[in-house]
Amino acid sequence: MPRRSDSPHSFFSDHTRLLALALPMILANVTTPLLGLVDTAVLGHMSLPAMLAGASVGALILTQIYWVCGFLRMSSTGLSAQAKGHENRVYESAKVLWQTIGVAMVLGVLIVLLQVPIVKMGIALTQPNTHVAEYLKAYFDVRVWGAPAAMLNLALVGWLVGQQKTRAVMVIQIIGNLLNAALDILFVFHFEFSVAGVALASIIAEYSMAAMALMVSIKLAGGVRVCRSWFDRAARKVLMKLNSDMLLRNLALQGCLAFLTIQGARYGETPAAVNAILMQFFVLIALGLDGIAYGVEALVGEAKGARDDSEIKRRTYQGLLWSSLFALGYSALFYFSGSTIVMQLTEHTSIVDAASPYLPLMVLLPLLAHWCFLYDGVFVGLTRASAMRNTMIISALGVFFPMWFFTQSSGNRSLWFALLAFLLARGITLAWCFYSLDKQGALSEQ
């Protein structure tokens, strides 16, 4: 009997399945930076620049915490996808759902309880002036109460992606972001709530998205009763190991990106501005490549749940095909329109001129980076968090920082040499781990 991908019809329908999972996530991803633009525009029209600065820094503090906690989304996706491929998939999916909800609630409450030291540390690190610090705290003190919803959203989005319900995720994200934008305008311009109004709008949107995602998830869970054994010591130990490995992986990545930002600022005002512009190229490729990775996470995880090594490999190489095509498309876009993109992001001629020499590196960026995006998705689906942790730390300590050190005579460019080498190293090391697991016949082992 021929494989599903042997006939032309099954080949295209098979690839369509991956794209049907990826495209809604790409559209959902696009709405998030657009929402950031609305927040910035609303804050930018307030009476004092300090309001924009304070709220922006307050949002940055929480965003960084939420980003580090992104391990919850990744572990939830991998476990949910494997549960979907399991023989007893309804029970296993419900088990993963409630376990990840439990972890999310603990993290959310912990952030709320630690809000005072968190904001003090944020102020100490950013060192804003008195007026900016006042508005920073006014924003943070309101927005932090959305932490439980933010953590719950990470868990539920991950679970829904694992269940291959990316269209539902897209709809929820778009509705939530539109609600946030509408409430921004209402609270700030009609009720005159100032920066607290922007924070309140975000909280309402976060809890609304969490409520919608929870309703969809509970419906999909099939009414399975929650069992105490799902939260016993053995279960907690497994979840703790998986999530702690993902956390260390995220911290290593964040350390490299933070170093790029901080060191770039030390080179001067113009290099710092150039780096901010160039990071938007990175954000652009993440919108597409993350979408492909999400689809691969779901399909690879399902194949692992079914203990099907050949299907894991097929879905991995299928994802590589599409991530390669996206990477080539991005490189072509940056080659022909890189200067135009820079000029759309800033009107300052000095910054445009300073950014121009970096454009060849931006052309290389997607070609070198798409491997790590794709294999990240594969290893999320496999829930091989220790491999993700180890390869990230190796790439950071063994490639990123040495590359910067040995090329620092190039000034700010050395940071981008280091970032490109780091991204390539992550892709190579993850690919090697995948190859090793395949040779051992251990891709689908728990």
C-alpha positions in Angstrom: 0.0 0.0 0.0 1.6 3.3 -1.0 2.5 6.0 1.6 0.2 9.0 1.9 2.8 11.2 0.2 3.4 8.9 -2.8 0.6 10.2 -5.0 0.5 13.8 -6.2 -2.9 14.4 -4.6 -1.9 13.0 -1.2 1.4 14.9 -1.5 -0.3 18.3 -1.8 -3.1 17.5 0.8 -0.3 16.4 3.2 1.5 19.7 2.8 -1.7 21.5 3.0 -2.2 20.1 6.5 1.0 21.7 7.7 0.2 25.0 6.1 -3.4 24.9 7.5 -1.8 24.8 11.0 0.9 27.3 10.3 -0.9 30.1 8.4 -3.4 30.9 11.2 -0.5 31.2 13.7 1.3 33.5 11.3 -1.8 35.7 11.1 -2.2 35.6 14.9 1.5 36.6 15.3 1.0 39.6 13.0 -1.7 41.1 15.3 0.6 41.3 18.3 3.1 43.9 17.0 0.1 45.8 15.5 -1.4 46.0 19.0 1.9 47.3 20.3 1.6 50.1 17.7 -1.8 51.0 19.0 -0.6 51.2 22.6 2.3 53.3 21.5 0.1 55.7 19.5 -2.3 56.1 22.3 0.4 56.8 24.9 2.3 59.0 22.4 -0.8 61.3 22.3 -0.8 61.9 26.0 0.2 65.3 27.4 3.6 64.3 28.8 6.4 62.2 27.1 7.1 60.7 30.5 3.8 58.9 30.3 4.9 57.1 27.1 8.3 56.3 28.5 7.0 55.1 31.9 4.3 52.9 30.5 6.7 51.5 27.9 9.3 50.5 30.4 6.6 49.1 32.7 5.3 47.0 29.9 8.8 45.9 29.0 9.4 44.6 32.5 6.3 42.4 32.4 6.9 41.4 28.8 10.4 40.1 29.6 9.0 38.0 32.5 6.2 36.7 30.3 8.7 35.9 27.5 10.9 33.9 29.9 7.8 32.0 31.0 7.2 31.1 27.4 8.5 27.7 28.4 5.0 27.0 29.6 3.6 27.4 26.1 6.3 25.2 24.6 5.9 22.3 27.1 2.1 22.6 26.8 2.2 22.3 23.1 4.6 19.3 23.1 2.6 17.4 25.7 -0.7 18.2 24.2 0.4 17.1 20.7 1.7 13.8 22.0 -1.5 13.3 23.9 -3.4 13.8 20.7 -1.4 11.0 19.1 -1.9 8.7 22.1 -4.2 5.7 21.9 -6.3 7.1 24.8 -6.1 10.6 23.4 -9.1 12.2 25.1 -8.0 11.2 28.6 -4.4 12.1 28.0 -5.3 15.4 26.4 -7.5 16.4 29.4 -4.7 15.4 31.8 -2.2 17.6 30.0 -4.7 20.5 29.9 -5.3 20.5 33.7 -1.7 19.9 34.5 -0.6 22.9 32.5 -3.4 25.1 33.9 -2.2 24.2 37.3 1.4 25.3 36.5 0.1 28.5 34.9 -1.9 29.5 38.0 1.0 28.9 40.3 3.3 31.1 38.1 0.6 33.8 37.7 0.0 34.1 41.4 3.7 34.1 42.1 4.2 37.1 39.8 1.4 39.0 41.6 2.9 38.2 45.0 6.4 39.3 43.9 5.2 42.5 42.2 6.9 44.8 44.7 10.5 43.4 44.3 9.9 43.0 40.6 9.1 46.6 40.0 11.9 47.8 42.3 14.4 45.7 40.4 13.0 47.0 37.1 13.4 50.6 38.2 16.9 49.8 39.5 18.0 48.3 36.2 16.4 51.0 33.9 17.2 54.0 36.2 14.4 56.2 34.9 14.0 59.8 36.1 11.5 60.7 38.8 8.6 61.5 36.4 9.1 58.4 34.3 9.4 56.2 37.4 6.1 57.6 38.6 4.2 56.6 35.5 6.1 53.3 35.2 4.8 52.3 38.6 1.3 53.6 37.9 1.2 51.3 34.8 2.9 48.3 36.4 0.7 48.4 39.6 -2.4 47.9 37.4 -1.0 45.7 34.7 0.6 43.1 37.0 -2.8 41.9 38.0 -3.2 40.4 34.6 -0.3 38.0 35.2 -2.5 35.0 36.0 -4.4 35.5 32.8 -1.2 35.9 30.8 0.2 32.7 32.2 -3.1 30.9 31.5 -3.0 32.1 28.0 0.4 30.7 27.5 -0.7 27.3 28.7 -4.0 27.3 26.7 -2.5 28.5 23.5 0.1 25.8 23.7 -2.5 23.2 24.5 -4.7 24.3 21.6 -1.8 24.3 19.1 -0.9 20.8 20.3 -4.5 19.8 19.6 -4.1 21.4 16.1 -6.7 24.1 16.8 -4.7 27.0 15.4 -7.7 28.6 13.8 -9.3 28.9 17.2 -6.1 30.4 18.6 -6.0 32.9 15.7 -9.6 34.0 16.3 -9.1 34.4 20.0 -5.9 36.4 19.6 -7.4 38.7 17.0 -10.6 39.3 19.1 -8.4 40.0 22.2 -6.1 42.4 20.4 -9.0 44.3 18.9 -10.7 44.5 22.3 -7.4 45.8 23.8 -7.1 48.5 21.1 -10.7 49.6 21.5 -10.5 49.8 25.3 -7.2 51.8 25.0 -9.0 54.5 23.1 -12.1 54.4 25.4 -10.2 54.4 28.7 -7.6 57.0 27.7 -9.5 59.5 25.6 -13.0 59.2 27.0 -12.6 58.3 30.7 -9.1 59.9 30.9 -7.6 57.1 32.9 -4.1 58.0 31.7 -1.5 55.2 31.7 -3.6 53.1 34.1 -6.2 53.0 31.4 -3.8 51.4 29.0 -2.9 48.8 31.6 -6.5 48.1 32.4 -7.3 47.6 28.8 -4.6 45.0 28.5 -5.8 43.2 31.7 -9.4 43.0 30.3 -8.1 41.7 27.0 -5.9 39.1 28.7 -8.7 37.8 30.9 -11.1 37.8 27.9 -8.7 35.8 25.8 -8.1 33.4 28.7 -11.8 32.9 29.2 -12.4 32.2 25.5 -9.4 29.8 25.3 -10.6 28.0 28.4 -14.1 27.5 27.1 -12.8 26.0 23.8 -10.3 23.8 25.6 -12.8 22.4 28.2 -15.2 21.6 25.3 -12.4 19.8 23.5 -11.3 17.9 26.6 -14.5 15.9 26.4 -15.8 16.2 29.9 -13.1 14.0 31.5 -13.1 14.3 35.3 -10.0 15.7 36.9 -8.0 13.1 38.8 -5.9 13.8 41.9 -3.1 11.5 40.5 -2.5 14.1 37.7 -1.0 16.3 40.3 0.8 13.8 42.6 4.5 13.9 43.3 5.6 11.8 40.3 3.5 14.0 37.9 4.9 17.2 39.4 8.4 15.9 39.1 8.0 15.2 35.4 6.5 18.7 34.8 9.2 20.4 36.9 12.0 18.8 34.9 10.5 19.6 31.6 9.6 23.2 32.5 12.9 23.9 34.3 14.9 22.8 31.2 12.8 25.0 29.0 13.3 27.9 31.5 17.1 27.6 31.4 16.9 27.5 27.6 14.9 30.7 27.5 17.2 32.4 30.0 20.3 31.6 27.8 18.6 33.0 24.7 17.4 36.1 26.6 20.9 36.6 27.9 22.3 36.8 24.4 19.6 39.2 23.2 20.0 41.4 26.3 23.7 41.5 25.8 23.2 42.7 22.2 20.9 45.5 23.4 23.1 46.6 26.3 26.4 46.4 24.5 25.0 48.2 21.5 23.9 51.0 23.8 27.5 51.2 25.0 28.7 51.8 21.5 26.6 55.0 21.4 23.2 56.4 20.5 23.4 55.7 16.8 24.5 52.1 17.1 21.7 51.5 19.6 19.2 53.0 17.3 20.5 50.9 14.4 20.2 47.7 16.5 16.6 48.6 17.4 15.8 48.9 13.6 17.7 45.7 12.7 15.8 43.8 15.4 12.7 44.5 13.4 14.1 42.3 10.6 14.4 39.5 13.1 10.8 40.1 14.3 9.7 40.0 10.7 11.2 36.6 10.0 9.9 35.3 13.3 6.4 36.0 12.2 6.6 33.5 9.4 9.1 31.0 10.7 7.4 30.7 14.1 4.2 29.8 12.2 5.9 26.9 10.4 7.5 25.8 13.7 4.1 25.8 15.4 2.7 23.5 12.8 5.7 21.2 13.0 5.4 21.1 16.8 1.8 19.8 16.6 2.5 17.2 13.9 5.8 15.9 15.3 4.2 15.7 18.8 1.3 13.8 17.4 3.6 11.3 15.7 5.6 10.9 18.9 2.4 10.1 20.8 1.7 7.4 18.2 5.3 6.1 18.5 5.9 6.6 14.8 9.5 7.4 14.1 9.1 7.5 10.3 6.3 10.0 10.6 8.4 12.2 12.9 11.1 12.3 10.3 8.7 12.9 7.5 7.1 15.8 9.3 10.5 17.3 10.2 11.7 17.2 6.6 8.4 18.6 5.4 8.8 21.5 7.8 12.4 22.0 6.6 11.1 22.4 3.1 8.7 25.1 4.0 11.0 26.9 6.4 13.6 27.0 3.6 11.1 28.4 1.1 10.1 31.1 3.7 13.8 31.9 4.4 14.5 32.3 0.6 11.5 34.6 0.3 12.6 36.7 3.3 16.1 36.9 1.9 14.8 38.1 -1.5 12.6 40.7 0.3 15.5 42.0 2.3 17.8 42.1 -0.7 15.5 44.1 -2.9 13.6 46.1 -0.2 15.9 46.3 2.8 16.7 50.0 2.4 12.9 50.7 2.0 12.1 48.8 5.2 14.7 50.8 7.1 13.4 54.1 5.7 9.9 53.1 6.8 11.1 52.5 10.3 13.0 55.8 10.8 13.0 59.2 9.2 16.5 60.1 10.5 19.0 60.0 7.6 22.0 59.4 9.9 20.4 56.2 11.2 19.4 55.1 7.6 23.0 55.6 6.5 24.4 53.8 9.5 22.1 50.8 9.0 22.9 50.4 5.3 26.1 48.4 5.8 24.2 45.9 7.8 21.7 45.0 5.1 23.9 42.1 3.6 23.8 40.5 7.1 20.0 40.9 7.1 19.9 39.0 3.8 21.8 36.2 5.4 19.8 36.3 8.6 16.8 34.1 7.5 19.0 31.7 5.6 21.0 31.0 8.7 18.2 31.3 11.3 15.4 29.2 9.8 17.1 25.9 10.9 16.9 26.8 14.6 13.3 27.9 14.3 12.3 24.7 12.6 14.3 22.4 14.9 13.1 24.2 18.0 9.6 23.3 16.8 10.6 19.6 16.3 12.1 19.4 19.8 9.1 21.1 21.4 7.0 18.4 19.7 9.3 15.7 21.0 9.4 17.4 24.5 13.2 16.9 24.4 13.7 19.9 26.6 17.2 18.9 27.9 18.5 18.9 24.3 17.0 22.3 23.7 18.6 23.5 27.0 22.0 22.0 26.2 22.3 23.2 22.6 21.2 26.7 23.6 23.8 27.0 26.3 26.5 25.6 24.0 25.6 28.0 21.3 25.5 31.0 23.7 28.7 30.2 25.7 30.6 28.4 22.9 29.6 30.6 19.9 27.8 33.9 20.6 30.2 35.3 23.2 33.4 34.0 21.7 32.4 35.3 18.3 31.7 38.7 19.7 35.0 38.7 21.7 37.2 37.8 18.7 35.4 40.3 16.3 34.8 43.2 18.7 37.3 45.3 16.8 34.5 45.6 14.3 32.4 47.6 16.9 28.7 47.2 16.7 28.9 44.8 13.7 30.6 42.2 16.0 27.2 41.8 17.8 25.5 40.9 14.6 28.3 38.5 13.6 27.8 36.9 17.0 24.0 36.7 16.6 24.1 35.1 13.1 26.7 32.6 14.3 24.7 31.9 17.4 21.5 31.2 15.4 23.4 29.0 12.9 25.0 27.1 15.8 21.6 26.4 17.4 20.3 25.0 14.1 23.4 22.8 13.6 23.5 21.4 17.2 19.7 20.7 17.2 20.0 19.0 13.8 22.9 16.9 15.1 20.8 15.9 18.1 17.9 14.9 15.9 20.3 12.9 13.7 21.7 11.1 16.7 18.3 10.2 18.1 17.3 8.9 14.7 20.4 6.7 14.4 19.6 5.3 17.9 16.0 4.7 16.9 15.0 6.9 19.9 12.9 9.7 18.3 9.7 8.5 19.8 11.1 7.3 23.1 9.6 9.1 26.2 
